[in-house]
Amino acid sequence: YGGSGSCSPNSIQQTLDGGFILYGEGTWDGNTDYSVWQGIMVRVDRMGNELWHRDYGGENSEEGYGCALADDGGFVAVGFTNSGGFTGGYIVKTDSDGNQSWFRQLNNFNPMRVTRTGDGGFILSGLSSSQMLLMKLNREGQQLWAHGFGRIGLSVFSYGLYQDGNGNLYTSGYAEGDSLNGRDMFVLKTDSAGNELR
């Protein structure tokens, strides 16, 4: 996939019909200039045949990280944008054909992963300053809460996000800082409201 351009997928989710949705960044038109990359979503069937592709973003570069299925048959994806005079995170919601429904900017947050919650909303995990951040949005992309996790002197990065049948959240990633010898992996467990469980 990728046409004549350059594309880099960063996440994959299986769709209800056995196919897959991929999300990442790049261009489809032969332009390999990173400064104009967009968020790229690709839909394939169960045999890997491309059904469609869409790009999202503005006049400057976008990065694409995580994606998830929405409860209406559409999709959501998260990433980082430098367009429209804004630098920060974003979440984009699409219909089942990848057409954009809405796009929300996320101040001081670089979301890496997203998962759908039982009420039709979304949980995002990523980086805010040097903290790992969990954020809950409703189905329209409006923030309901956010919780940061970390320790002074450490930078904490989140790359994995999972919700179990009880609504508990599990986030994995790594921490780095002067007090550590390189990087240490972590797994964080919270309840459905983002409160840490021990």
C-alpha positions in Angstrom: 0.0 0.0 0.0 1.1 3.6 -0.4 0.6 4.4 -4.1 3.6 6.3 -5.5 4.3 8.0 -2.2 5.8 7.0 1.2 3.6 5.6 4.0 4.4 4.3 7.4 1.6 2.4 9.3 1.7 2.5 13.1 -1.4 0.6 14.1 -3.9 -2.0 12.9 -7.3 -3.1 14.1 -9.6 -5.9 12.8 -13.0 -4.8 11.5 -16.3 -6.6 12.1 -16.2 -8.2 8.6 -12.8 -9.8 9.2 -10.9 -7.1 7.3 -8.5 -4.6 8.8 -8.0 -0.9 9.3 -4.5 0.5 9.3 -3.4 4.0 10.4 -0.2 5.9 10.1 1.3 8.8 8.2 2.6 9.6 4.7 1.5 10.7 1.3 -0.1 8.8 -1.6 0.8 11.1 -4.5 4.5 10.5 -4.9 5.6 13.3 -2.6 8.1 12.0 -0.1 8.6 15.3 1.7 8.0 14.7 5.4 6.8 18.3 5.9 3.6 17.6 4.0 2.8 14.1 5.3 -0.8 13.5 6.4 -2.5 11.0 8.6 -3.2 8.0 6.4 -6.0 5.4 6.9 -6.2 2.3 4.8 -9.1 -0.2 4.8 -8.4 -3.7 3.5 -10.5 -6.9 3.2 -9.7 -10.2 5.0 -7.4 -11.1 2.1 -5.4 -7.9 2.3 -6.9 -6.2 -0.8 -7.2 -2.5 -0.4 -10.8 -1.2 -0.3 -10.0 2.5 0.1 -7.5 4.9 1.6 -8.0 8.4 3.1 -5.8 11.2 4.4 -6.4 13.7 7.2 -4.8 16.9 8.2 -3.9 20.4 7.0 -1.2 22.2 5.1 1.7 21.0 7.2 2.8 17.7 8.6 0.7 15.2 10.5 1.8 12.1 12.3 -0.6 9.1 12.7 -0.4 6.7 15.6 -3.4 4.7 17.0 -6.8 3.7 15.6 -9.9 2.0 16.9 -13.4 1.1 15.8 -16.3 3.4 16.8 -19.7 2.0 17.9 -21.5 3.4 14.8 -19.3 1.4 12.3 -16.9 4.2 11.7 -13.3 4.7 13.0 -11.3 7.0 15.2 -7.5 7.7 14.9 -5.1 9.8 16.9 -1.8 11.5 16.1 0.2 14.8 16.2 -0.4 17.8 13.9 1.5 21.0 12.9 -1.2 22.5 10.8 -3.6 25.4 11.1 -1.3 27.4 13.4 -1.6 24.6 16.0 1.0 22.2 17.3 -0.3 19.3 19.4 -2.3 16.2 19.4 -5.5 15.4 17.5 -8.3 12.8 17.2 -10.2 12.3 14.0 -13.6 10.5 13.7 -14.7 9.0 10.4 -17.7 7.1 9.0 -17.5 3.5 7.8 -16.0 4.7 4.4 -13.3 6.8 6.0 -15.0 10.2 5.4 -14.2 12.6 8.2 -17.0 13.3 10.6 -15.1 15.5 13.0 -11.5 16.5 14.0 -10.5 17.7 17.4 -7.3 19.3 18.5 -5.8 18.2 21.9 -3.7 20.9 23.7 -0.5 19.8 25.4 -1.0 16.2 24.6 0.6 13.7 22.1 -1.8 10.7 22.0 -0.3 7.4 20.9 -3.2 5.0 21.4 -7.0 5.0 21.5 -9.6 2.5 22.4 -13.4 2.6 22.5 -15.3 2.4 25.8 -18.6 0.8 26.5 -20.5 4.1 26.5 -19.4 4.9 22.9 -16.6 7.3 24.1 -12.9 6.9 23.8 -9.8 6.5 26.0 -6.5 7.9 24.8 -3.0 7.3 26.2 0.1 9.3 25.3 2.6 11.9 26.5 1.9 15.3 28.1 5.1 17.2 29.1 7.1 14.3 30.7 4.1 12.5 32.1 2.1 9.6 30.7 -1.5 10.8 30.3 -4.8 9.0 30.1 -7.7 11.0 28.7 -11.4 10.2 28.4 -13.5 11.7 25.6 -17.2 11.3 24.9 -18.5 10.0 21.5 -18.3 13.6 20.1 -14.7 14.0 21.1 -15.3 16.3 24.1 -12.9 15.8 27.1 -14.5 14.3 30.2 -11.3 13.8 32.3 -7.5 13.4 32.2 -5.0 11.9 34.6 -1.2 12.1 34.5 1.2 9.5 35.8 4.9 9.7 36.4 7.7 10.6 38.7 9.9 13.7 39.0 13.0 13.3 36.9 11.5 10.6 34.6 9.9 10.9 31.1 7.1 8.3 30.7 6.0 7.1 27.2 2.9 5.1 26.5 2.6 2.7 23.5 0.1 0.1 24.5 -3.6 0.4 25.7 -6.1 -2.3 26.5 -9.5 -2.3 28.3 -10.7 -5.5 29.9 -14.3 -6.7 30.3 -14.7 -4.9 33.7 -13.7 -1.6 32.2 -10.2 -1.6 33.8 -7.5 0.0 31.7 -4.0 -1.3 31.1 -1.3 0.9 29.7 2.2 -0.2 28.7 5.3 1.8 27.7 8.7 2.8 29.1 10.2 5.4 31.4 13.6 7.0 31.1 15.7 9.4 33.2 18.9 9.9 35.1 17.8 7.6 37.9 17.4 4.7 35.5 20.0 2.7 33.6 18.6 3.3 30.2 14.9 2.6 29.8 12.5 0.6 32.0 9.3 -1.0 30.8 6.1 -0.5 32.8 2.4 -1.6 32.9 -0.1 0.7 34.6 -3.6 -0.6 35.7 -6.4 1.9 36.4 -10.1 1.6 36.8 -12.5 2.9 34.2 -12.2 6.4 35.6 -8.4 6.5 35.3 -7.7 5.9 39.0 -4.6 3.8 39.5 -5.1 0.4 41.0 -2.5 -1.5 43.0 
